[in-house]
Amino acid sequence: MKTKEVDVTAVGVDGESPALADSEVVVRATRRRFTAEYKARVLREVERCTRSGEIGALLRREGLYSSHLITWRRQRAADGVAGLSRKRGPKANPDSGTARKIEALERTNQRLTEKLRKAGIIIEFQKKMAELWAPSPRDKEEND
């Protein structure tokens, strides 16, 4: 294995040592995703472990934690092997989207109905005012 020689006493312009500036740390960590087949395979291997320390060795070899096994066992017990491929987070409720749309449409309908009622009142008022202020036939004869 080839090691990189770095002078740790040297300090860069920004105050950091070159060793820190040249790190190979990933800028943004990514969440590990395990396939259902992988989870099932690991659980089968764990079930075959009989001697003390074998499960720990398996976990170290695969880079897993015991909490993974606990979660995967619960998923498998609840839904079988299909539960191992279940997505994270809350389950989508197909009715919630349509219910929200219906509520929004009902509110819009009520708002527009009220607007229409007010417009009808205004139109009736304008008709009555036009009748009141319109010149009568007698007034037309007098002006002629």
C-alpha positions in Angstrom: 0.0 0.0 0.0 1.4 3.4 -1.0 1.2 6.1 1.6 1.3 9.8 0.9 3.9 11.8 2.8 2.6 15.1 4.0 4.4 17.7 6.1 2.0 18.2 8.9 3.9 21.2 10.3 3.2 23.2 7.1 0.2 25.5 7.3 -1.8 26.6 4.3 -3.0 30.1 3.6 -6.4 29.4 5.0 -5.0 28.2 8.3 -5.6 24.5 7.6 -2.8 22.0 7.2 -2.5 20.3 3.8 -3.4 17.0 5.4 -6.8 18.3 6.2 -7.3 20.1 2.9 -6.4 16.9 1.0 -8.8 14.6 2.8 -10.6 11.9 0.9 -13.8 12.3 2.9 -17.0 12.3 0.7 -18.5 15.8 0.8 -22.1 14.5 1.1 -22.7 11.1 2.6 -25.2 8.8 0.9 -27.6 6.5 2.6 -26.9 2.9 2.1 -29.7 1.0 0.4 -30.0 -2.8 0.7 -31.9 -4.9 -1.7 -34.5 -7.4 -0.5 -32.3 -10.3 -1.8 -29.3 -9.0 0.1 -31.4 -8.7 3.4 -32.8 -12.2 2.9 -29.3 -13.7 2.3 -27.9 -12.0 5.4 -30.8 -13.2 7.5 -30.3 -16.8 6.2 -26.6 -16.6 7.0 -27.4 -15.3 10.5 -29.8 -18.2 11.1 -27.0 -20.7 10.2 -24.7 -19.2 12.8 -24.4 -21.5 15.8 -21.2 -20.7 17.6 -20.5 -17.7 19.8 -19.1 -14.8 17.9 -20.2 -15.9 14.4 -22.9 -13.3 14.1 -20.6 -10.5 15.2 -18.0 -11.7 12.6 -20.7 -11.7 9.9 -21.8 -8.2 10.8 -18.2 -6.9 10.8 -17.6 -8.6 7.4 -20.7 -7.1 5.9 -20.3 -3.7 7.6 -23.7 -4.0 9.3 -25.1 -3.2 12.7 -27.2 -5.4 14.9 -30.1 -2.9 14.5 -30.2 -3.8 10.8 -30.9 -7.5 11.8 -33.6 -6.4 14.3 -35.3 -4.2 11.7 -35.1 -6.8 8.9 -36.4 -9.6 11.1 -39.4 -7.4 12.1 -40.1 -6.6 8.4 -39.8 -10.3 7.4 -42.1 -11.4 10.3 -44.7 -8.8 9.4 -44.9 -9.1 5.6 -42.7 -12.1 4.7 -39.8 -11.6 2.2 -41.9 -8.9 0.5 -41.6 -6.8 3.6 -37.9 -6.6 3.2 -38.3 -4.4 0.0 -40.7 -2.0 1.7 -40.1 1.7 1.2 -39.2 4.0 4.1 -41.5 6.6 5.5 -45.3 6.9 5.9 -47.5 4.9 3.7 -49.2 6.8 1.0 -52.9 7.1 1.5 -54.6 7.2 -1.9 -57.8 8.7 -0.5 -56.0 11.6 1.1 -55.1 13.3 -2.2 -58.6 13.0 -3.6 -60.1 14.1 -0.3 -57.9 17.2 -0.3 -58.9 18.0 -3.9 -62.6 17.6 -3.1 -62.3 19.9 -0.1 -60.4 22.5 -2.2 -63.0 22.3 -4.9 -65.9 22.6 -2.4 -64.3 25.8 -0.9 -63.8 27.2 -4.4 -67.4 26.4 -5.3 -68.7 28.1 -2.1 -66.6 31.2 -2.8 -67.8 31.5 -6.4 -71.4 30.8 -5.4 -71.2 33.7 -2.9 -69.6 35.9 -5.5 -72.4 35.1 -8.0 -75.0 35.9 -5.3 -73.5 39.3 -4.7 -73.2 40.0 -8.5 -76.9 39.1 -8.8 -77.8 41.6 -6.1 -75.8 44.3 -7.8 -77.4 43.6 -11.2 -80.9 43.8 -9.6 -80.0 47.1 -8.0 -78.7 48.5 -11.2 -81.9 47.5 -13.1 -84.0 49.2 -10.5 -81.9 52.3 -10.6 -82.1 52.4 -14.4 -85.9 52.2 -14.2 -86.0 55.0 -11.6 -83.7 57.3 -13.5 -84.9 56.5 -17.0 -86.9 59.4 -18.5 -90.6 58.7 -18.6 -92.5 59.0 -21.8 -94.1 62.2 -20.5 -90.7 63.8 -20.0 -89.8 62.9 -23.6 -92.9 64.7 -24.9 -92.2 67.8 -22.9 -88.7 68.0 -24.3 -89.8 67.7 -27.9 
